[in-house]
Amino acid sequence: MDAGEPVTIAQLPVLALNSGSSSLKFGLYRVSGLRTEELLSGAAEAIGEVSGKFHVRDSQGSTLACDTASIPSQQDAIIRIGKLLDGSQMPAPAAIGHRIVHGGPKLRQHCLIDELVVQQLESAAVFAPLHTPSALSVIRFAQDHFSGLPQVACFDTTFHAGMPDVARVLPLPRDLRSLGIQRYGFHGLSCESVVGQLGTSVPERLIIAHLGNGVSVTAVKNGKSIDTSMGLTPSGGVMMGSRSGDLDPGVLVYLMREQKFNAVTLEDLIDRRSGLMGVSGIGGDMRRLHAAASSNPDARLAIDMFCYSVRKQIAAMMAVLGGADLVVFTGGIGENDGEVRASICAGLSWAGVSLDDARHHSNHNPVSNAPVSRMLVLPSQEDEQIARHTGAIACRGLRD
């Protein structure tokens, strides 16, 4: 479909927007049923900082744009994306899809965005303060810049919406649980993409370890999530880049009572000053920690604690599933950091998980001796999932 060619429901150009607190990933896809074809992809990085970066490539990997300059806001990033599309030979998007980390208790299924949905997202922002405010700003700017196009919210919590009560319900009184306090689970679009990539080969008992700046481990039985490490918010579970993961609740009570922490300082501690950053004292980027580990004991400890934490959670999900037929690593660290994968799997040899060193260090052939090793590396294809769901929902709207 060339630029200017009429849009058909059978082939819908969809722009997927995946916002972070200081970044905006995007991709343009041609969607036809369950099939998605990537036309271009890119990202605006370090938004709000002096050294911003805007880079785009086409489906063959050729660079369409690569600029290093300040990108003051998410709105400026949307404008850059719009100008890029206007000046390209690509088809104009007919629908926009947004990744939403947390929709709260009222929004558990992907849906068209209207004013009521925006209001519900605003109410749910307290559950994911690192993510939802920036996602809402992207939605508003996209509605202005791509006026009249259907906009779709794709939730990370949807994949986990059917978890059994034994995993979903938190051990709290009923009156508090009625407020929507439960285990929601996150990285659902990533997990869904893994299941989709496995296709008919998806095993009965699958564990997905999404390792990036955010980290979660999910138990999948017959293609459905039955338990996951993150809980009410994306702050829980495994140790992460700057997030603490699970803590003894008594730690928080102590900090409030004895150190006079309030909600604001606790949130800052848990989400921005803990995890790899807190333990190492130098940052939450695993690449930086590897570079420093030989001479910095705190950096070495942070890496070891991270691997230890993930290993424990994988073993816990094996208990949930009654074993595991396959462990999949995905996300930025999971896909690219062979040293971390090796350390995690070294402690799981009792369960039959092992690595073929020559293969697991190569991202070009990431399968490690499967099926004997039961470990696989797959890319997190969140943007493709956003495009697929957006295309389906937008097409239903066009037919209606």
KEKE-3310 file (N, C-alpha, C; in steps of 0.2 Angstrom, whole numbers, plus 5000, padded with zeros to 4 digits):
npx = (5004:5004:5009:4994:4986:4970:4963:4960:4949:4955:4968:4976:4984:4993:4999:5009:5012:5023:5025:5037:5043:5053:5055:5049:5044:5040:5031:5026:5014:5007:4992:4984:4971:4977:4990:5004:5014:5029:5033:5041:5051:5055:5062:5061:5072:5078:5070:5066:5078:5095:5103:5095:5088:5083:5078:5076:5071:5069:5059:5069:5080:5087:5093:5082:5081:5092:5095:5103:5098:5090:5074:5061:5048:5035:5025:5033:5040:5029:5026:5038:5037:5025:5029:5039:5032:5024:5033:5037:5036:5028:5012:4999:4994:4980:4974:4978:4988:4991:5002:4997:5002:4995:4978:4970:4956:4945:4948:4952:4952:4958:4954:4944:4948:4940:4932:4928:4936:4948:4946:4945:4958:4965:4961:4966:4980:4987:4991:5002:5013:5025:5023:5009:5005:5014:5010:4996:4999:5004:4993:4984:4991:4993:4979:4977:4986:4984:4971:4954:4957:4954:4959:4967:4968:4980:4982:4994:4990:4980:4983:4985:4972:4964:4969:4970:4960:4968:4981:4978:4972:4976:4982:4973:4961:4943:4937:4947:4951:4941:4943:4950:4962:4973:4982:4989:4998:5010:5019:5012:5009:5021:5023:5012:5017:5027:5021:5014:5024:5029:5019:5011:5020:5020:5023:5015:5018:5025:5038:5040:5053:5054:5066:5072:5073:5062:5056:5049:5042:5033:5021:5015:5002:4996:4996:4990:4991:4995:5000:5011:5025:5025:5014:5001:5006:5018:5030:5032:5038:5052:5069:5074:5079:5079:5069:5063:5057:5049:5047:5050:5035:5037:5048:5044:5035:5044:5052:5043:5039:5050:5060:5052:5047:5036:5022:5026:5040:5043:5038:5047:5059:5056:5053:5063:5076:5081:5084:5095:5101:5101:5108:5121:5125:5129:5121:5107:5109:5113:5123:5133:5135:5141:5153:5159:5161:5172:5180:5173:5165:5151:5144:5146:5140:5127:5123:5124:5114:5103:5103:5101:5089:5080:5082:5077:5063:5060:5061:5051:5040:5041:5037:5023:5018:5021:5033:5043:5042:5048:5059:5058:5068:5067:5065:5076:5088:5086:5087:5099:5110:5121:5129:5121:5110:5117:5121:5109:5104:5113:5111:5100:5101:5098:5085:5085:5088:5100:5114:5120:5135:5140:5129:5120:5126:5125:5115:5110:5107:5098:5093:5096:5102:5089:5077:5083:5089:5079:5078:5076:5078:5069:5063:5055:5040:5032:5026:5022:5011:5003:5000:4993:4981:4976:4973:4963:4952:4950:4946:4934:4926:4926:4918:4906)
npy = (4994:5010:5027:5037:5028:5021:5016:5000:4989:4976:4978:4987:5002:5004:5014:5011:5016:5016:5021:5028:5034:5043:5041:5036:5024:5018:5011:5008:4999:4987:4980:4965:4955:4943:4945:4955:4967:4975:4991:5002:5007:5015:5027:5039:5046:5049:5060:5076:5079:5086:5079:5072:5059:5054:5041:5031:5017:5007:4992:4984:4987:4999:5015:5028:5040:5048:5057:5068:5078:5090:5084:5091:5087:5074:5078:5085:5074:5067:5076:5075:5062:5063:5072:5065:5054:5061:5065:5054:5039:5031:5023:5033:5032:5024:5021:5022:5015:5012:5008:5004:5003:5000:4999:4999:4993:4994:4994:4981:4975:4977:4992:5004:5021:5033:5048:5044:5033:5039:5046:5036:5031:5041:5041:5028:5031:5031:5019:5016:5026:5029:5027:5029:5043:5048:5041:5045:5058:5056:5050:5061:5070:5063:5062:5075:5078:5068:5069:5063:5050:5033:5029:5017:5008:4997:4985:4981:4973:4964:4951:4944:4944:4933:4926:4913:4914:4910:4915:4928:4935:4945:4943:4951:4961:4959:4972:4980:4974:4975:4988:4986:4981:4970:4956:4961:4960:4962:4967:4961:4962:4959:4945:4939:4941:4932:4920:4920:4919:4907:4899:4885:4877:4880:4876:4865:4869:4884:4896:4913:4925:4941:4952:4968:4985:4985:4971:4955:4939:4925:4913:4902:4892:4881:4891:4902:4914:4910:4914:4927:4938:4952:4963:4972:4984:4989:4989:4979:4962:4955:4961:4976:4988:5001:4999:4992:4980:4966:4969:4966:4971:4977:4984:4996:5001:5003:5013:5023:5026:5027:5034:5044:5044:5049:5046:5051:5051:5037:5032:5037:5031:5017:5016:5023:5024:5012:4994:4988:5001:5006:4997:4996:5009:5016:5016:5010:5003:4988:4986:4996:4992:4979:4983:4990:4980:4972:4980:4986:4982:4983:4985:4972:4965:4969:4964:4950:4949:4952:4942:4931:4934:4933:4920:4913:4917:4911:4897:4897:4898:4887:4878:4882:4878:4865:4860:4863:4865:4874:4888:4905:4918:4936:4953:4968:4965:4951:4947:4951:4950:4939:4934:4937:4928:4916:4915:4915:4903:4894:4891:4883:4870:4859:4857:4854:4864:4871:4878:4880:4886:4892:4895:4902:4914:4920:4931:4929:4916:4911:4900:4888:4873:4867:4854:4849:4858:4867:4881:4896:4911:4924:4938:4953:4957:4969:4980:4975:4968:4978:4984:4973:4971:4984:4985:4975:4980:4993:4989:4983:4994:5001:4993:4993)
npz = (5000:4995:4999:5000:4995:4996:5012:5017:5027:5027:5026:5037:5041:5056:5069:5082:5099:5112:5127:5139:5155:5151:5137:5121:5112:5095:5081:5065:5057:5045:5047:5045:5049:5060:5056:5056:5048:5049:5045:5049:5063:5078:5090:5103:5113:5130:5133:5138:5143:5140:5130:5120:5109:5093:5083:5069:5059:5044:5038:5033:5041:5037:5040:5043:5050:5062:5075:5086:5098:5109:5115:5121:5127:5128:5119:5109:5104:5098:5088:5081:5076:5069:5058:5052:5047:5038:5029:5023:5012:5017:5021:5028:5045:5051:5063:5080:5092:5110:5122:5138:5155:5167:5170:5181:5192:5184:5170:5161:5149:5132:5123:5114:5115:5124:5131:5144:5146:5147:5159:5168:5167:5172:5185:5189:5189:5200:5203:5195:5195:5189:5175:5170:5170:5159:5149:5148:5144:5131:5125:5124:5117:5105:5101:5098:5087:5078:5074:5074:5071:5076:5093:5103:5118:5125:5137:5149:5159:5154:5150:5161:5167:5169:5180:5193:5208:5219:5216:5212:5223:5236:5253:5262:5272:5267:5265:5260:5249:5241:5236:5224:5227:5223:5215:5200:5189:5176:5161:5151:5137:5132:5137:5130:5117:5117:5119:5107:5097:5100:5096:5089:5096:5109:5126:5138:5151:5154:5158:5158:5159:5160:5158:5160:5163:5171:5179:5178:5182:5175:5176:5165:5159:5148:5139:5146:5158:5175:5186:5193:5196:5199:5207:5214:5209:5197:5205:5212:5216:5208:5211:5203:5190:5196:5205:5220:5221:5229:5247:5264:5273:5285:5284:5278:5287:5298:5292:5291:5304:5312:5304:5298:5286:5272:5261:5249:5250:5252:5240:5231:5236:5234:5220:5213:5219:5223:5221:5208:5206:5220:5227:5221:5220:5209:5198:5188:5176:5168:5160:5163:5176:5174:5168:5179:5189:5191:5199:5208:5222:5226:5214:5209:5219:5217:5204:5207:5216:5209:5199:5208:5214:5202:5199:5210:5209:5197:5201:5210:5202:5195:5205:5206:5193:5194:5189:5174:5156:5148:5149:5145:5141:5140:5135:5138:5145:5147:5134:5129:5138:5141:5151:5163:5160:5161:5174:5181:5176:5180:5193:5192:5188:5194:5190:5177:5169:5158:5149:5132:5129:5117:5110:5118:5120:5108:5099:5087:5085:5096:5102:5115:5114:5114:5114:5126:5135:5139:5138:5131:5121:5117:5107:5114:5109:5110:5103:5091:5096:5101:5089:5083:5092:5091:5077:5076:5085:5080:5067:5070:5074:5063:5055:5062)
capx = (5000:5008:5006:4989:4982:4964:4964:4955:4949:4959:4975:4975:4991:4993:5004:5010:5015:5025:5028:5040:5044:5058:5056:5043:5045:5035:5032:5021:5013:5002:4989:4979:4969:4982:4996:5007:5020:5032:5035:5046:5051:5060:5061:5063:5075:5080:5065:5067:5085:5098:5105:5090:5090:5077:5081:5071:5074:5064:5059:5076:5085:5090:5092:5078:5083:5096:5097:5104:5096:5085:5067:5059:5042:5032:5022:5038:5041:5024:5027:5043:5034:5021:5033:5043:5027:5021:5038:5039:5032:5024:5005:4997:4991:4972:4973:4984:4988:4995:5003:4995:5004:4990:4971:4966:4951:4939:4950:4956:4952:4960:4947:4944:4949:4935:4933:4927:4942:4953:4945:4947:4965:4967:4960:4971:4987:4990:4994:5008:5015:5030:5021:5003:5005:5017:5005:4991:5001:5005:4987:4981:4995:4991:4973:4977:4990:4981:4964:4949:4959:4953:4964:4966:4972:4982:4984:4999:4987:4975:4986:4984:4966:4961:4973:4965:4960:4974:4986:4976:4969:4981:4980:4971:4953:4939:4935:4952:4952:4935:4945:4954:4969:4974:4988:4987:5003:5012:5023:5007:5010:5028:5022:5008:5021:5031:5016:5012:5030:5030:5013:5009:5025:5020:5022:5010:5021:5030:5040:5043:5057:5055:5071:5073:5073:5057:5057:5044:5043:5026:5020:5010:4999:4992:4995:4987:4995:4991:5004:5016:5029:5023:5007:4996:5009:5024:5035:5033:5041:5059:5073:5074:5084:5079:5064:5066:5054:5046:5051:5046:5031:5040:5053:5041:5033:5050:5054:5038:5038:5057:5063:5048:5045:5029:5020:5030:5047:5043:5037:5053:5064:5054:5053:5068:5082:5082:5086:5102:5104:5102:5114:5127:5127:5131:5116:5103:5110:5117:5130:5137:5137:5146:5160:5162:5160:5179:5184:5168:5161:5144:5142:5146:5134:5120:5122:5123:5108:5098:5102:5099:5082:5076:5083:5072:5057:5059:5060:5044:5035:5041:5032:5016:5017:5023:5039:5043:5044:5052:5060:5060:5071:5065:5067:5083:5093:5085:5088:5106:5115:5122:5132:5116:5107:5121:5121:5103:5103:5118:5108:5094:5103:5094:5078:5087:5090:5107:5115:5125:5138:5141:5123:5117:5129:5124:5108:5108:5105:5097:5091:5101:5102:5083:5073:5086:5091:5073:5079:5075:5078:5065:5062:5049:5037:5026:5024:5018:5005:4999:4997:4988:4975:4973:4969:4956:4947:4948:4942:4927:4923:4924:4912:4900)
capy = (5000:5016:5033:5040:5023:5020:5012:4995:4986:4971:4980:4994:5005:5006:5017:5009:5020:5013:5027:5027:5040:5048:5038:5035:5019:5018:5007:5008:4992:4985:4974:4961:4950:4942:4946:4961:4968:4981:4996:5006:5007:5020:5029:5046:5044:5055:5065:5081:5080:5090:5075:5068:5055:5052:5037:5027:5012:5004:4985:4981:4990:5005:5021:5034:5046:5047:5064:5069:5084:5090:5083:5094:5084:5069:5082:5086:5068:5065:5080:5073:5056:5065:5075:5059:5050:5065:5066:5047:5036:5026:5024:5036:5028:5024:5020:5023:5010:5014:5003:5006:4998:4999:5002:4999:4988:4995:4993:4975:4973:4982:4995:5011:5027:5039:5052:5040:5029:5044:5048:5030:5030:5046:5038:5023:5033:5030:5012:5016:5033:5030:5025:5031:5050:5050:5037:5049:5064:5054:5049:5068:5074:5059:5064:5082:5078:5063:5071:5059:5043:5029:5027:5011:5007:4990:4985:4975:4969:4960:4944:4941:4945:4927:4922:4910:4918:4909:4919:4935:4938:4947:4942:4957:4960:4960:4978:4983:4970:4978:4994:4984:4979:4963:4955:4962:4957:4967:4965:4956:4962:4955:4938:4937:4940:4926:4914:4920:4917:4900:4896:4878:4874:4883:4870:4866:4873:4889:4902:4919:4930:4947:4956:4974:4990:4982:4964:4950:4931:4923:4906:4901:4885:4880:4898:4906:4916:4908:4917:4931:4940:4958:4962:4978:4989:4987:4990:4972:4956:4954:4967:4979:4993:5006:4997:4987:4973:4964:4970:4965:4977:4980:4989:5002:5003:5006:5020:5028:5027:5030:5039:5050:5044:5049:5042:5053:5049:5030:5030:5039:5026:5011:5016:5027:5024:5005:4989:4989:5007:5007:4992:4997:5016:5020:5016:5004:5000:4982:4987:5000:4988:4974:4987:4992:4974:4969:4984:4989:4976:4985:4983:4965:4962:4971:4959:4944:4949:4952:4935:4927:4936:4930:4913:4911:4917:4905:4891:4897:4897:4879:4875:4884:4874:4858:4859:4868:4862:4878:4894:4910:4925:4941:4960:4971:4961:4944:4945:4953:4949:4931:4933:4936:4922:4910:4915:4913:4896:4890:4889:4879:4864:4853:4857:4852:4870:4872:4882:4879:4893:4895:4897:4907:4921:4923:4933:4927:4909:4911:4894:4885:4866:4865:4855:4847:4863:4870:4888:4900:4918:4927:4946:4955:4961:4973:4985:4971:4966:4984:4985:4968:4972:4990:4984:4971:4984:4998:4986:4982:5000:5003:4989:4996)
capz = (5000:4994:5002:4997:4993:5000:5017:5018:5033:5027:5027:5041:5044:5063:5073:5089:5103:5118:5131:5145:5158:5147:5131:5117:5106:5091:5075:5060:5055:5041:5050:5041:5053:5065:5053:5056:5045:5052:5040:5052:5070:5081:5097:5105:5120:5135:5133:5143:5144:5135:5125:5117:5103:5089:5078:5065:5054:5040:5040:5031:5045:5035:5045:5040:5054:5068:5077:5093:5100:5114:5114:5127:5130:5124:5114:5104:5101:5094:5082:5077:5073:5063:5053:5049:5043:5033:5024:5020:5007:5021:5022:5034:5050:5051:5070:5085:5098:5115:5128:5145:5160:5172:5169:5187:5192:5179:5163:5161:5142:5127:5121:5111:5120:5124:5137:5150:5147:5149:5166:5172:5167:5177:5192:5190:5188:5207:5203:5191:5194:5184:5169:5167:5168:5153:5144:5147:5140:5124:5122:5123:5111:5099:5099:5095:5081:5073:5075:5071:5071:5082:5097:5107:5124:5126:5144:5151:5164:5151:5149:5168:5170:5171:5185:5198:5215:5224:5214:5211:5229:5241:5260:5266:5273:5261:5263:5257:5243:5237:5233:5219:5229:5221:5210:5193:5184:5171:5155:5148:5130:5131:5138:5125:5111:5118:5117:5100:5094:5101:5091:5091:5100:5116:5130:5144:5157:5152:5162:5155:5163:5156:5161:5158:5168:5175:5179:5180:5180:5174:5175:5159:5159:5142:5135:5150:5164:5181:5192:5190:5201:5200:5211:5214:5205:5194:5209:5216:5213:5208:5211:5196:5189:5201:5209:5225:5221:5236:5253:5271:5275:5291:5282:5276:5294:5301:5289:5292:5311:5315:5300:5296:5278:5270:5255:5243:5250:5251:5233:5228:5238:5231:5213:5210:5222:5225:5216:5206:5208:5227:5230:5218:5221:5203:5193:5187:5169:5169:5156:5167:5182:5172:5167:5185:5193:5193:5204:5213:5226:5227:5208:5209:5223:5214:5199:5210:5220:5204:5197:5213:5214:5197:5200:5215:5206:5192:5204:5213:5197:5194:5210:5204:5187:5194:5184:5168:5150:5144:5152:5140:5143:5135:5138:5136:5149:5145:5127:5127:5143:5141:5158:5168:5159:5163:5181:5183:5174:5184:5199:5190:5184:5197:5187:5170:5164:5156:5143:5127:5129:5111:5107:5122:5119:5101:5098:5080:5086:5103:5106:5118:5114:5115:5120:5132:5140:5141:5139:5125:5121:5112:5108:5117:5103:5113:5098:5087:5100:5101:5083:5082:5095:5089:5071:5077:5088:5075:5062:5072:5074:5056:5052:5065)
cpx = (5004:5005:5000:4984:4976:4965:4958:4955:4954:4966:4975:4982:4989:4999:5004:5014:5016:5029:5031:5041:5048:5059:5049:5045:5039:5036:5025:5020:5007:4998:4983:4977:4974:4989:4998:5013:5023:5035:5041:5046:5056:5059:5064:5066:5077:5076:5065:5074:5089:5101:5100:5092:5084:5080:5075:5074:5068:5064:5065:5081:5089:5088:5088:5079:5087:5098:5098:5103:5091:5078:5063:5053:5040:5028:5027:5040:5036:5024:5032:5041:5030:5024:5036:5038:5025:5026:5040:5035:5028:5016:5003:4993:4983:4970:4979:4983:4993:4996:5002:4997:4999:4983:4967:4961:4946:4941:4955:4956:4954:4953:4949:4944:4944:4936:4932:4933:4948:4952:4947:4954:4968:4967:4964:4978:4991:4994:5000:5010:5021:5028:5015:5003:5008:5013:4999:4993:5002:4998:4984:4985:4993:4984:4973:4981:4987:4973:4959:4951:4957:4959:4963:4971:4973:4985:4989:4996:4982:4977:4985:4977:4962:4964:4968:4966:4966:4980:4985:4975:4975:4978:4978:4963:4949:4937:4940:4953:4946:4937:4949:4961:4970:4981:4986:4991:5004:5016:5018:5008:5016:5026:5017:5012:5025:5027:5015:5018:5031:5025:5011:5014:5025:5018:5017:5012:5027:5031:5043:5046:5058:5060:5073:5074:5068:5058:5051:5045:5036:5026:5014:5008:4995:4991:4992:4991:4991:4995:5009:5019:5027:5015:5003:4999:5015:5031:5037:5037:5049:5063:5074:5080:5085:5073:5066:5063:5051:5050:5046:5042:5034:5045:5050:5038:5038:5052:5049:5038:5045:5060:5059:5046:5038:5028:5025:5038:5048:5042:5044:5059:5062:5055:5059:5075:5084:5085:5093:5105:5106:5108:5120:5130:5129:5126:5112:5104:5115:5123:5135:5140:5142:5153:5163:5163:5167:5182:5179:5164:5154:5141:5141:5141:5127:5118:5121:5116:5102:5097:5099:5091:5078:5076:5077:5065:5055:5057:5053:5039:5035:5036:5025:5014:5018:5028:5038:5046:5049:5053:5062:5062:5069:5066:5074:5088:5092:5087:5096:5111:5116:5125:5126:5112:5110:5121:5115:5102:5107:5115:5101:5095:5100:5087:5079:5088:5097:5108:5121:5128:5139:5135:5120:5120:5128:5116:5106:5105:5103:5095:5096:5100:5095:5081:5076:5087:5085:5074:5079:5076:5074:5064:5056:5046:5031:5023:5019:5011:5000:4996:4991:4981:4972:4969:4963:4951:4945:4944:4935:4923:4921:4919:4906:4898)
cpy = (5006:5022:5036:5035:5022:5015:5007:4992:4980:4972:4987:4996:5007:5009:5015:5013:5017:5018:5025:5034:5045:5045:5037:5030:5019:5014:5008:5001:4992:4979:4971:4955:4949:4943:4953:4962:4975:4985:5000:5006:5012:5021:5036:5044:5050:5061:5070:5082:5084:5085:5070:5064:5053:5047:5032:5023:5009:4996:4981:4983:4996:5011:5026:5040:5044:5054:5064:5076:5084:5088:5085:5090:5078:5072:5083:5080:5066:5070:5078:5067:5058:5068:5070:5055:5054:5065:5059:5045:5031:5028:5028:5032:5029:5023:5020:5018:5012:5009:5007:5001:4996:5002:5002:4993:4988:4994:4987:4972:4979:4985:5002:5016:5032:5043:5048:5036:5033:5045:5042:5029:5035:5044:5032:5025:5032:5023:5011:5023:5034:5030:5029:5039:5051:5046:5042:5055:5062:5053:5056:5071:5070:5061:5071:5081:5073:5063:5066:5052:5039:5028:5022:5010:4999:4989:4979:4971:4964:4953:4941:4942:4939:4923:4919:4914:4916:4913:4927:4939:4939:4946:4948:4957:4962:4967:4982:4980:4973:4985:4993:4982:4972:4962:4956:4959:4962:4963:4960:4956:4958:4947:4936:4937:4934:4920:4914:4918:4910:4896:4890:4874:4876:4877:4871:4870:4877:4894:4907:4924:4936:4951:4962:4979:4988:4975:4960:4943:4929:4916:4905:4894:4885:4887:4903:4908:4914:4911:4922:4935:4947:4958:4968:4983:4986:4987:4983:4967:4956:4961:4969:4984:4998:5005:4992:4980:4972:4966:4968:4971:4980:4985:4996:5005:5006:5013:5025:5031:5030:5035:5044:5050:5045:5045:5044:5051:5041:5028:5032:5033:5019:5011:5019:5026:5017:5001:4989:4995:5008:5003:4994:5004:5020:5020:5010:5000:4994:4983:4990:4996:4982:4977:4988:4986:4972:4973:4987:4983:4977:4983:4976:4962:4964:4966:4953:4944:4949:4945:4930:4928:4933:4923:4910:4911:4912:4899:4891:4896:4890:4876:4876:4879:4867:4856:4864:4864:4867:4885:4899:4916:4930:4948:4962:4967:4954:4942:4946:4952:4941:4930:4932:4930:4916:4910:4913:4905:4891:4887:4885:4873:4858:4852:4855:4858:4871:4876:4879:4885:4896:4898:4903:4914:4924:4925:4931:4920:4908:4905:4890:4877:4863:4858:4852:4852:4866:4877:4891:4907:4920:4935:4947:4960:4964:4977:4981:4969:4972:4985:4980:4969:4979:4989:4980:4976:4990:4995:4985:4988:5003:5000:4992:5003)
cpz = (5000:4998:4997:4994:4998:5005:5017:5024:5033:5028:5031:5043:5051:5066:5080:5093:5110:5123:5137:5149:5155:5140:5127:5111:5102:5085:5071:5057:5050:5044:5046:5046:5059:5063:5054:5052:5047:5046:5042:5059:5072:5088:5098:5112:5124:5134:5139:5146:5138:5129:5123:5111:5100:5083:5075:5060:5050:5042:5038:5036:5043:5039:5041:5044:5060:5070:5084:5095:5105:5112:5120:5131:5125:5118:5108:5101:5096:5088:5078:5073:5067:5057:5049:5044:5037:5027:5021:5015:5010:5021:5028:5039:5050:5058:5074:5091:5103:5120:5134:5150:5164:5171:5175:5187:5187:5172:5163:5154:5137:5124:5118:5117:5119:5130:5144:5151:5150:5157:5170:5172:5172:5184:5194:5190:5195:5207:5199:5190:5190:5177:5166:5166:5161:5147:5142:5142:5132:5121:5120:5117:5104:5096:5096:5088:5076:5074:5071:5070:5077:5086:5102:5112:5125:5132:5145:5156:5161:5151:5156:5171:5172:5176:5190:5204:5219:5222:5214:5218:5234:5248:5264:5267:5267:5259:5259:5250:5238:5234:5226:5220:5228:5217:5203:5188:5178:5165:5151:5141:5128:5131:5132:5118:5111:5116:5110:5096:5094:5097:5094:5095:5107:5121:5135:5149:5155:5157:5158:5160:5158:5160:5158:5164:5173:5174:5181:5178:5180:5173:5170:5159:5153:5139:5140:5156:5170:5187:5189:5196:5203:5203:5209:5209:5202:5198:5213:5213:5214:5208:5204:5196:5195:5206:5214:5224:5228:5242:5259:5272:5281:5290:5281:5283:5298:5299:5290:5300:5314:5311:5297:5289:5278:5264:5249:5244:5250:5244:5229:5230:5234:5223:5210:5213:5225:5220:5214:5207:5215:5229:5227:5219:5215:5198:5192:5180:5170:5165:5160:5173:5180:5171:5174:5190:5196:5199:5209:5216:5226:5220:5207:5213:5220:5208:5202:5213:5214:5201:5202:5214:5209:5197:5205:5213:5201:5195:5208:5208:5194:5199:5208:5198:5188:5190:5179:5162:5146:5148:5146:5143:5138:5138:5136:5139:5147:5138:5125:5132:5144:5148:5163:5167:5162:5170:5184:5182:5178:5190:5198:5187:5187:5194:5179:5166:5164:5150:5138:5126:5122:5108:5111:5122:5113:5101:5091:5080:5093:5106:5109:5119:5116:5111:5126:5137:5143:5142:5132:5126:5115:5113:5111:5111:5105:5107:5093:5090:5100:5095:5081:5085:5093:5082:5072:5080:5083:5069:5064:5072:5067:5053:5055:5062)
residu = (MET:ASP:ALA:GLY:GLU:PRO:VAL:THR:ILE:ALA:GLN:LEU:PRO:VAL:LEU:ALA:LEU:ASN:SER:GLY:SER:SER:SER:LEU:LYS:PHE:GLY:LEU:TYR:ARG:VAL:SER:GLY:LEU:ARG:THR:GLU:GLU:LEU:LEU:SER:GLY:ALA:ALA:GLU:ALA:ILE:GLY:GLU:VAL:SER:GLY:LYS:PHE:HIS:VAL:ARG:ASP:SER:GLN:GLY:SER:THR:LEU:ALA:CYS:ASP:THR:ALA:SER:ILE:PRO:SER:GLN:GLN:ASP:ALA:ILE:ILE:ARG:ILE:GLY:LYS:LEU:LEU:ASP:GLY:SER:GLN:MET:PRO:ALA:PRO:ALA:ALA:ILE:GLY:HIS:ARG:ILE:VAL:HIS:GLY:GLY:PRO:LYS:LEU:ARG:GLN:HIS:CYS:LEU:ILE:ASP:GLU:LEU:VAL:VAL:GLN:GLN:LEU:GLU:SER:ALA:ALA:VAL:PHE:ALA:PRO:LEU:HIS:THR:PRO:SER:ALA:LEU:SER:VAL:ILE:ARG:PHE:ALA:GLN:ASP:HIS:PHE:SER:GLY:LEU:PRO:GLN:VAL:ALA:CYS:PHE:ASP:THR:THR:PHE:HIS:ALA:GLY:MET:PRO:ASP:VAL:ALA:ARG:VAL:LEU:PRO:LEU:PRO:ARG:ASP:LEU:ARG:SER:LEU:GLY:ILE:GLN:ARG:TYR:GLY:PHE:HIS:GLY:LEU:SER:CYS:GLU:SER:VAL:VAL:GLY:GLN:LEU:GLY:THR:SER:VAL:PRO:GLU:ARG:LEU:ILE:ILE:ALA:HIS:LEU:GLY:ASN:GLY:VAL:SER:VAL:THR:ALA:VAL:LYS:ASN:GLY:LYS:SER:ILE:ASP:THR:SER:MET:GLY:LEU:THR:PRO:SER:GLY:GLY:VAL:MET:MET:GLY:SER:ARG:SER:GLY:ASP:LEU:ASP:PRO:GLY:VAL:LEU:VAL:TYR:LEU:MET:ARG:GLU:GLN:LYS:PHE:ASN:ALA:VAL:THR:LEU:GLU:ASP:LEU:ILE:ASP:ARG:ARG:SER:GLY:LEU:MET:GLY:VAL:SER:GLY:ILE:GLY:GLY:ASP:MET:ARG:ARG:LEU:HIS:ALA:ALA:ALA:SER:SER:ASN:PRO:ASP:ALA:ARG:LEU:ALA:ILE:ASP:MET:PHE:CYS:TYR:SER:VAL:ARG:LYS:GLN:ILE:ALA:ALA:MET:MET:ALA:VAL:LEU:GLY:GLY:ALA:ASP:LEU:VAL:VAL:PHE:THR:GLY:GLY:ILE:GLY:GLU:ASN:ASP:GLY:GLU:VAL:ARG:ALA:SER:ILE:CYS:ALA:GLY:LEU:SER:TRP:ALA:GLY:VAL:SER:LEU:ASP:ASP:ALA:ARG:HIS:HIS:SER:ASN:HIS:ASN:PRO:VAL:SER:ASN:ALA:PRO:VAL:SER:ARG:MET:LEU:VAL:LEU:PRO:SER:GLN:GLU:ASP:GLU:GLN:ILE:ALA:ARG:HIS:THR:GLY:ALA:ILE:ALA:CYS:ARG:GLY:LEU:ARG:ASP)
# end
